[in-house]
Amino acid sequence: MTIFVFQVDAQSVLDYQNDEFFGESCTSIMVGKKATTDGSVITSHTCDGRYRTWLRWEKSKKFDKKGMTKIYKGLLKTEEAHDMRNVVVAGEIPQAKQIYAFLNTAYPCLNEKQLAIGETTIVGPKSLVNPKGMFQIEELERIALQRCTTARGAIKLIGKLIKEYGYGDWGECITIADPNEVWQLEIFGEGKDKIGGVWVAQRVPDDHVAISANFSRIGEIDLDNPDFFMASKNIYKAAKRLKRWNGKETFKFWKVYGGNKRPFTIRDFYVLNHFAPSLKLNMNMKELPFSVKPEHKVSVQEVMALYRECYEDTPWDMTQNLKVEKKKYNKKGKVIGKEIVRSPIAHPWPTGDSRRLYNSLKKGSVKYQRTVAVAWCSYSFVAQLRNWLPDEIGGRIFFSVDNPAQSPRIPIYAGSSKLPIAFEVCGQKRNRDDALIWNYRRANKLATLKWQSTRKGMMDEVLYFEKKAIEDGKVLESKISKLLKAGNKKEAQKLLNRYTRDFTGSTSYRWKELENEYWHKFGLGF
C-alpha cells in the first residue's frame, strides 16, 4: 500500500502542553446496557478548554474505491467549517467505497448507525509522542465513524490505521459505544524514533459503569479473553524496547505507558463511589477498579446530573469556607437571630485570581478541585444508544455548550441531517451573536457572579428542558417509527431536524430571558 505524507509547517502537537487546561480537559462516563434503567448503552464527553464549538452533520457518500481522502491536523480550534487557518494536510489514505453520515464536533461523536465516541486526553510521557505520525485522535474518530457500525470494528480499524500511518498525538482515551456494548480504548505513541503507536482496549462489562478523566485507567490485561480485551501486537515488545517494563513485573498498561503514580483523579473516584458506595473506595487508594457494578440501575438523566457535579457538601466543595453571617429580622426590622450561610457570591468555579484573593485573606479558604462541571467547557454530550429502535431514533445525544452545570441539553438524533445555523459557528475566538454558545454563555456567566441567588432558578430551567426532552422524545419516536415503517424516511428526517431546531429555539429564547432578568436584578451591581 502506498502511503502519501505531505511535508507541512504547523504547530507541533508538543506545543499542546502550553495550553492552560492541558491534561485536565475532558471527562467520559460509560454505562453498559444491563446497568441502565432501559437497556440502552451510554457514553459521553465533556470537551473542556478552548476548543471549537461549531458542529454539523456530514453526509453519507459513495466513492470509487480507488479514491483517496485527506487526513488533517489543526481542526480542533477552527471558527467555522470552511476555516482552514492553521489547518494542514498530514497525508492521504485510500477512501472507502461508502462512508456514513456523522456528527462533526471537534472530537467527532456520533454516526447514523448508532456508533458513538467520547474522548479524554490522558497525556502520558512526552518521550512517547512522535509528531511525525499522521493521525491525531480527532481524525481517527472521524474515520471510524465514517466507516464503522460497531465499537469492535472501530477499534480494529483504528489499530490498523495507527500501525500503517502512525499515531502523532499525546496519550488519548476514546470511549467507543454501539447499541450493545461500550469499550475504552487507550492509545500512546511509540517514541520519537518510531512512527506507529501502542494501544489497548477494554470492554466495560454490560452491568458496569466506568469513567475516564484524563488518566490512563486500564491495568492488567488478558489478551486470551478477546471478548473483553484487544491490543496492538507490539504492546509488550515496545514496552521493553522503551525500557518502560522489564518483562518480570506485573504488566499494567496505565503504569507502563501512562507514567502516573496512580490511575485515577478525583473525578474517577467521585463517579465510581457514587454508583458503588458499599465498596468504600477512597482517594488514598493506590488503584481503583476499572469499572464498578452500580448499586441501582442508571438512567440517562442521572448521567446528565453527574455532569453538573461540583462536589457540593462534600470535603471537596470549594465553597465550604466561603460563608458569611446572615441576620434574621422580624416585621419591625429588629434583629431576632443570626445564621451562617454561603456567601451570595460563592460559586464552585473560582478562577485562579479569585482563589488567590480568598486565600490571601484567609489561608486555606479555597483548595482547588477539578470538578466534573467546569466553567471553561466548550461543549458536552451524553450519548444514548438503543438496540430495540431503528438507528434513526435509537441513537441520540443530549448536547450542550458552555458550562454543563448551567446550560440546557438539546437532543440530536442519529437520523437527523441538519442543525440550526447557529451550530455552524464557533464562539470561542470572539463574542458572536450568531454562535450557539453565546445564546447560553451570557446568562451563565451573569448567574455565576451571584450563584447562590440564581442557582435554583437556573436549575429549574435546566431540569424543565431535560424532562421535556425525555417526555417529548417518546412522542417523537413513536411518530418517527410509523413514518419509517411506512417508508417515509425523508419525512422522518425532516421531523427530526425540526425537533432539534425547535428545541434549540426554545432554550435559546429562555436563556435570553434569563440574561435580561439577571441584568435587571443586578443592574446596580453584584
C-alpha positions in Angstrom: 0.0 0.0 0.0 1.3 3.4 -0.9 1.4 6.0 1.9 1.3 9.7 1.0 2.7 12.0 3.6 3.0 15.7 3.0 5.7 18.0 4.5 3.9 20.7 6.4 4.7 23.6 8.6 2.2 23.5 11.5 2.1 24.0 15.2 3.6 20.9 16.8 1.4 18.6 18.9 4.2 19.1 21.6 3.0 22.7 21.9 -0.3 21.5 23.3 1.3 21.3 26.7 1.4 25.1 26.8 -2.4 25.1 26.9 -3.7 26.3 30.3 -6.1 23.4 30.5 -3.7 20.7 29.1 -4.2 17.4 30.9 -7.5 18.4 32.6 -9.7 18.9 29.7 -12.3 16.1 29.4 -14.5 13.6 31.2 -16.2 10.5 29.8 -18.7 8.3 31.7 -19.8 4.9 30.3 -22.7 2.7 31.2 -23.3 -0.9 30.0 -26.7 -2.0 28.7 -27.5 -4.2 31.8 -26.7 -1.3 34.1 -29.1 1.2 32.7 -32.8 1.6 33.5 -33.9 1.0 29.9 -31.3 -1.3 28.4 -29.5 1.5 26.5 -25.7 1.9 26.2 -24.3 5.2 27.3 -21.1 7.0 26.5 -20.4 10.7 27.0 -17.9 13.5 26.8 -17.1 17.0 28.1 -14.8 18.9 25.7 -13.2 21.2 28.3 -11.0 24.0 27.2 -10.9 26.5 24.3 -12.0 24.1 21.6 -14.2 24.8 18.6 -18.0 24.8 19.3 -19.3 24.6 15.8 -20.7 21.3 14.6 -22.7 20.0 11.7 -23.8 16.8 10.1 -21.6 15.5 7.4 -23.4 13.5 4.7 -23.0 9.8 3.8 -21.4 9.3 0.4 -20.3 6.6 -2.0 -16.9 6.7 -3.8 -14.8 5.0 -6.4 -12.7 2.5 -4.3 -9.6 3.9 -5.9 -10.1 7.4 -4.5 -8.1 9.0 -1.6 -9.1 11.0 1.4 -7.0 13.6 3.1 -6.1 13.5 6.8 -5.8 16.8 8.6 -4.1 18.3 11.6 -5.3 21.5 13.3 -9.1 21.1 13.2 -9.8 21.4 16.9 -9.9 25.2 17.0 -11.3 26.5 13.8 -14.1 29.1 13.7 -16.3 27.6 11.0 -16.3 24.5 8.8 -14.6 26.4 5.9 -12.0 28.0 8.2 -8.6 26.4 7.2 -6.3 28.7 9.1 -3.6 26.7 10.8 -5.1 23.5 9.3 -2.7 21.3 7.4 -2.9 18.2 5.4 -0.9 15.5 7.2 -1.3 12.9 4.4 -3.8 10.7 2.5 -5.3 7.3 2.8 -7.4 5.2 0.4 -11.1 6.2 0.5 -13.7 3.7 1.5 -16.4 2.7 -1.0 -19.0 4.2 1.3 -18.9 6.4 4.3 -21.7 7.1 6.9 -23.1 10.4 7.9 -21.6 11.6 11.2 -21.9 14.5 13.6 -18.8 16.6 13.1 -17.9 18.0 16.5 -14.4 19.0 17.5 -14.0 15.4 18.5 -16.5 13.6 16.2 -19.1 11.9 18.3 -22.0 10.0 16.5 -22.9 8.4 13.2 -26.1 7.4 11.6 -25.6 3.7 12.6 -25.7 4.4 16.4 -21.9 4.4 16.9 -20.8 7.0 19.4 -17.4 8.1 20.7 -16.4 10.0 23.8 -12.8 11.3 24.4 -10.4 12.3 27.2 -6.7 13.2 26.8 -4.6 11.0 29.1 -1.3 12.7 28.1 1.4 10.3 29.2 5.2 10.8 28.9 6.4 13.4 26.4 9.0 10.8 25.3 6.3 8.7 23.7 5.0 11.4 21.5 6.0 11.4 17.8 4.6 14.4 15.9 5.5 12.7 12.6 2.7 10.2 13.0 -0.1 11.0 10.5 -3.1 10.6 12.8 -4.2 12.7 15.7 -7.1 11.4 17.8 -9.9 13.5 16.2 -9.2 12.2 12.7 -9.1 8.6 14.0 -12.5 9.3 15.4 -13.8 10.8 12.2 -12.6 7.9 10.0 -14.0 5.3 12.4 -17.4 7.0 12.4 -17.4 7.2 8.6 -16.5 3.6 8.1 -17.7 1.5 11.1 -21.0 0.4 12.6 -19.7 -1.3 15.8 -17.3 -0.5 18.6 -15.2 -3.6 18.0 -15.0 -2.7 14.3 -13.9 0.8 15.1 -11.2 -0.4 17.5 -9.8 -2.7 14.9 -9.8 -0.1 12.2 -8.1 2.5 14.4 -5.5 -0.1 15.4 -4.8 -0.8 11.7 -4.5 2.9 10.9 -2.1 3.5 13.7 0.1 0.7 12.6 0.1 1.7 8.9 0.3 5.5 9.2 1.5 6.3 12.7 0.0 8.0 15.7 1.1 11.6 16.2 -0.7 12.7 19.3 -0.4 12.7 23.1 -1.9 9.8 25.0 -5.6 9.6 24.3 -8.6 7.6 25.5 -11.7 7.2 23.4 -14.8 5.6 24.8 -16.5 3.8 21.9 -20.1 2.5 22.1 -22.7 0.9 20.0 -26.2 -0.2 20.9 -24.8 -3.4 22.5 -21.6 -2.6 24.3 -19.1 0.1 25.2 -15.2 -0.1 25.2 -12.4 2.1 26.5 -9.5 2.4 24.0 -6.2 4.0 25.2 -3.5 5.0 22.8 0.1 6.2 23.1 2.9 6.8 20.7 5.9 4.5 20.4 8.6 7.2 20.9 10.3 9.9 18.9 12.2 7.4 16.7 9.2 5.2 15.8 6.2 6.0 13.6 3.5 3.8 14.9 1.8 3.5 18.3 0.6 1.2 21.1 -2.9 0.7 22.3 -5.1 -1.4 24.4 -8.9 -1.6 24.6 -11.0 -3.0 27.5 -14.7 -3.6 27.3 -16.9 -2.3 30.1 -19.0 -5.2 31.5 -22.6 -4.9 30.5 -23.7 -4.5 34.1 -21.0 -1.9 35.0 -20.2 1.8 34.9 -16.7 3.2 34.0 -15.1 6.6 33.7 -12.1 8.1 32.0 -10.9 11.5 33.3 -7.5 12.4 31.8 -5.6 9.5 33.3 -4.8 6.1 31.8 -7.2 3.6 33.6 -6.6 0.2 32.1 -4.5 -2.0 34.3 -3.8 -5.8 33.9 -4.9 -7.2 30.6 -5.9 -10.7 29.4 -5.4 -11.0 25.7 -6.6 -14.6 25.8 -10.0 -13.1 26.5 -10.8 -11.2 23.3 -14.4 -10.6 24.4 -13.0 -8.1 26.9 -9.5 -7.1 25.7 -7.8 -6.1 22.5 -4.4 -4.6 22.0 -1.7 -3.8 19.4 0.7 -6.7 18.7 3.6 -4.6 19.9 2.2 -3.8 23.3 4.8 -5.8 25.3 7.7 -5.6 22.8 7.5 -1.8 22.7 7.4 -1.5 26.5 10.7 -3.4 26.7 12.3 -1.5 23.9 11.4 1.8 25.5 12.6 0.4 28.9 9.2 1.1 30.5 8.8 -2.6 31.5 11.3 -5.2 32.4 9.2 -8.2 31.5 9.1 -9.5 35.0 6.8 -7.2 36.9 3.0 -7.5 36.5 2.1 -5.6 33.4 -0.3 -2.8 34.0 -0.9 -0.6 31.0 -1.6 2.6 33.0 1.7 2.1 34.9 3.8 1.1 31.9 2.6 3.7 29.4 0.6 6.3 31.4 3.5 7.3 33.5 1.3 8.2 36.5 1.8 7.2 40.2 -1.8 6.0 40.3 -4.6 5.6 37.7 -7.3 8.0 38.8 -8.3 11.5 39.8 -11.0 12.9 42.0 -13.4 12.7 39.1 -12.9 9.0 38.7 -13.2 8.4 42.4 -16.3 10.5 42.8 -18.3 8.9 40.0 -17.3 5.3 40.8 -18.0 5.9 44.5 -21.4 7.5 43.6 -22.5 4.3 41.9 -21.0 1.8 44.3 -20.7 3.3 47.8 -20.6 -0.1 49.5 -17.1 -0.7 48.0 -15.9 2.1 50.3 -13.5 3.5 47.7 -11.3 6.4 48.8 -8.8 8.9 47.5 -6.0 7.3 49.4 -6.1 4.0 47.5 -3.3 3.1 45.2 -5.7 2.0 42.5 -9.4 2.0 41.8 -11.3 -0.7 39.9 -11.5 -0.2 36.1 -15.3 -0.3 36.4 -18.0 -0.9 39.1 -21.4 -2.6 39.2 -23.8 0.2 40.2 -26.0 -0.5 43.2 -29.0 0.8 41.3 -30.0 1.0 37.7 -28.7 4.1 36.0 -30.8 6.5 33.9 -29.6 8.9 31.3 -30.8 11.7 33.5 -28.5 10.5 36.3 -25.5 10.7 33.9 -26.5 14.2 32.9 -26.8 15.1 36.6 -23.3 13.8 37.2 -22.0 16.2 34.5 -23.4 19.0 36.7 -21.4 17.8 39.7 -19.3 20.2 41.7 -18.9 18.1 44.9 -21.3 20.3 46.9 -21.5 19.5 50.7 -18.5 17.1 50.4 -14.9 17.6 51.7 -14.0 18.7 48.1 -16.6 21.5 48.0 -14.7 24.7 47.0 -17.4 26.9 48.6 -17.4 25.3 52.0 -15.3 28.0 53.7 -16.9 31.0 51.8 -19.5 31.7 54.4 -21.0 34.9 55.9 -23.2 35.8 58.8 -26.8 36.5 57.8 -29.1 38.3 60.2 -32.8 37.5 60.6 -35.3 40.3 61.2 -38.9 40.5 62.4 -41.6 42.5 60.8 -40.4 45.6 62.7 -36.9 45.3 61.4 -35.4 44.1 64.7 -32.7 41.5 64.6 -34.1 38.3 66.0 -31.3 35.9 65.1 -28.3 35.0 63.0 -27.2 32.2 60.8 -24.1 31.3 58.9 -24.7 30.8 55.2 -22.7 30.5 52.0 -21.8 34.0 50.6 -24.2 35.0 47.8 -21.2 35.3 45.5 -19.7 31.9 46.4 -19.7 29.5 43.4 -17.8 26.3 42.6 -15.8 27.6 39.6 -13.5 30.2 41.2 -10.7 31.4 38.9 -7.1 31.4 39.9 -7.3 35.1 40.7 -10.3 34.5 42.9 -8.7 31.6 44.8 -5.6 33.7 45.4 -7.6 36.6 46.7 -9.6 34.4 49.1 -6.5 32.5 50.3 -4.6 35.8 50.9 -7.5 37.0 53.1 -7.5 33.7 55.0 -5.1 30.8 54.3 -6.8 27.6 53.1 -10.1 29.3 52.2 -10.3 27.6 48.8 -8.4 24.4 47.8 -8.6 23.8 44.1 -10.5 20.7 43.0 -11.1 19.7 39.4 -14.9 19.5 39.3 -16.8 17.4 36.7 -18.6 20.6 35.5 -16.3 23.4 34.7 -16.9 27.0 33.5 -14.4 26.6 30.7 -16.2 23.7 29.0 -16.6 24.2 25.2 -19.4 21.6 24.8 -20.5 18.3 26.2 -22.8 15.4 25.3 -24.4 12.3 26.7 -25.0 9.6 24.0 -27.7 7.1 24.4 -27.8 4.0 22.1 -30.8 1.7 22.0 -30.8 -1.6 20.1 -34.6 -2.1 20.1 -35.2 1.0 18.0 -34.3 1.9 14.4 -30.9 3.6 14.1 -32.6 6.9 13.2 -34.1 7.3 16.7 -32.2 4.6 18.6 -29.1 6.8 18.7 -29.3 10.3 20.2 -27.1 12.7 22.1 -28.1 15.3 24.6 -25.8 18.2 23.7 -24.9 21.4 25.5 -22.4 24.2 25.1 -20.6 26.1 27.8 -20.8 25.1 31.5 -22.7 21.7 31.7 -23.9 22.6 35.2 -25.8 25.6 33.8 -26.7 25.1 30.1 -29.7 23.1 28.9 -29.2 20.0 26.8 -30.5 19.8 23.2 -31.5 16.4 21.8 -30.0 15.4 18.4 -31.0 12.1 16.8 -28.8 9.9 14.7 -31.4 10.1 11.9 -31.3 13.9 11.6 -29.3 15.6 8.8 -29.3 19.3 9.5 -28.7 21.5 12.5 -29.8 25.2 13.1 -27.4 27.6 11.5 -26.1 28.8 14.9 -24.5 25.4 15.4 -22.2 26.0 12.5 -20.4 29.0 14.1 -17.7 28.8 16.9 -17.9 31.4 19.6 -14.6 30.8 21.2 -12.5 33.3 19.3 -14.8 36.3 19.9 -18.2 37.3 21.1 -20.5 36.4 18.2 -24.3 36.8 18.3 -24.6 34.2 15.6 -22.7 31.5 17.6 -24.8 29.0 19.5 -22.6 29.1 22.6 -23.3 32.8 23.2 -27.1 32.0 23.4 -26.3 30.5 26.8 -22.9 31.8 27.9 -24.1 35.3 28.7 -26.8 34.2 31.1 -24.5 31.5 32.6 -21.7 34.0 33.4 -24.1 36.5 34.9 -25.7 33.8 37.0 -22.2 32.7 38.3 -21.5 36.1 39.7 -24.2 35.7 42.4 -24.7 31.9 42.1 -26.4 31.4 45.5 -29.3 33.6 44.4 -29.5 32.5 40.8 -28.8 28.8 41.1 -32.3 27.5 41.9 -34.0 29.4 39.2 -31.5 28.3 36.6 -31.6 24.7 37.7 -35.4 24.7 37.5 -35.0 25.7 33.8 -32.3 23.1 33.1 -34.4 20.3 34.6 -37.6 21.5 32.9 -35.9 21.2 29.5 -34.3 17.9 30.5 -37.7 16.4 31.4 -39.2 17.9 28.3 -36.6 16.2 26.1 -37.3 12.8 27.6 -41.1 13.1 27.6 -41.4 14.7 24.1 -38.8 12.3 22.8 -41.2 9.4 23.4 -43.9 11.0 21.4 -41.5 12.0 18.6 -40.0 8.5 18.4 -43.5 7.0 18.1 -44.2 9.3 15.1 -40.8 8.6 13.5 -41.3 4.8 13.9 -44.6 5.0 12.0 -43.1 7.1 9.3 -40.1 4.7 8.8 -42.4 1.7 8.7 -44.4 3.5 6.0 -41.2 4.1 4.0 -41.3 7.9 4.6 -37.7 8.3 5.6 -37.4 11.8 4.2 -40.4 13.0 6.2 -39.0 11.3 9.3 -35.7 13.1 8.8 -37.4 16.5 8.3 -39.3 15.9 11.6 -36.1 15.1 13.5 -34.4 18.2 12.1 -37.4 20.3 13.1 -37.4 18.9 16.6 -33.8 19.8 17.3 -34.4 23.2 15.7 -37.5 24.0 17.8 -35.8 22.7 21.0 -32.8 24.9 20.3 -35.1 27.9 19.7 -37.0 27.3 23.0 -33.9 27.0 25.1 -32.1 29.9 23.4 -35.1 32.2 24.0 -35.4 31.2 27.6 -31.7 31.8 28.3 -32.0 35.2 26.7 -34.9 35.9 29.1 -32.7 34.8 32.0 -29.9 37.1 30.8 -32.3 40.0 30.8 -33.7 39.0 34.2 -30.2 39.0 35.7 -29.2 42.4 34.2 -32.4 43.8 35.8 -31.7 42.1 39.1 -28.1 43.1 39.3 -28.2 46.3 37.3 -26.9 48.3 40.3 -24.1 45.9 40.9 -23.4 42.4 42.1 
